Amino acid sequence: MKPGDVVLIPLPPALVLALLPGSFQNVLICGISTQLRDLQPDWDEQIGPGDPDYLVSGLHRASAVRLSYLYSAERGEITGPIGRIDSQRLIRLRHRLISALT
């Protein structure tokens, strides 16, 4: 498992943003939702059939990556990767999060 992987956990699908340091080996993830009506411009990101990384993402419907839905998951909570997003999309999402935290 690595940043950019789309994974399954007991919650909705999620995107791995980073592997966190420390002895707990947690993973920073953000939720992915098929509810597209409340997308926050320049924050959330939609991924759908028209996007080059949609097929390899493992998602079955147009979805929104929700940066406001952050979670620190233990590795044991994650079933495993189902797909992957484009590295440029991951960088864009990370930069948005960094900008909000600084």
N, C-alpha and C positions, 0 to 999 in steps of 0.2 A: 504494500500500500504506500502511495506517495501523493504529495500535493497535486491536485488536478484530477484525482480519481473520483468518480461518482460512486458512492457506496450505499449499502442498505443497512439501516439500524432499526430498532423497534419503533422509531419515529418515521416520518416520511423520508424519501431519499434525501441525501445530503451530499454536499461537496466538501472535500478535504481542502482546507485553506493552508494548513501548516501542521507539521509534527511539532509538538511542544516539548521544550527541554525539561529535564528533571527526572526523578526516579519513578514518577507515575506513568510516564510514557503516554500521556494523553494526546488527543488529536483535536485540533480546532476545526470545527465544521460549521457550515451554514446550511440551513434548510432549503429544499427545493420544493416548490408548490406548483400545482396545475392551475391554481387560481390566479388569473392574469389581470383581473380588473383593477387591482390596487397597486400596480407597478409604480415605484418611486423613481422618477427620472434621475439619471446620473447616480443611482444607488443600486437598485435591483437590476438584474439583467435577464432578459428573455432569451430562451433558446428554443428554436423550433425547426420544423422540417426544411426551411429555407437556409439554415445555417450549415456551413461545411462540417462542423463537428457534431451535428445532431445525431447522425447515425451511429457514431462511435461512442456517444454519451451513454447509451443504454436506456435512455428515456424513451417512453412510448407515446408521449403527448407533448405538445408545446408546454413549456414550463418556465417558471421564474426562479432564478437564484435569488434568495432573500438574504441580503447581508445583515438585516436587522434580526434574523433568527440565528443567533450564534449559540454554539454549544461546545463544551469541552467533553468529548467522549472518551471513555476508556477503550483501548483497542479491543477488548473482549466484547464490547457492545456492537461492534461492526461485523456484519456478516462477511463482507468482502466486496471488492470492486465489481461494479456491473458495467462500467464504461469509463470514459475519460473526456474532458473538455480540452479545447485548444489551449496551448500554453499562453497565447496572447490574451485570451479571455481571462485566464487565471491571474495574470499579471495586472490586468485592468481592474479586476475585482479587489485584489490585494491593495492596489494603490488607492482605491476609493475608501477602503477600510482604514488604511494608514492615515489618509487625509482627515478622516472624521475623528481620529484619535489624537491628532496633534493640534 
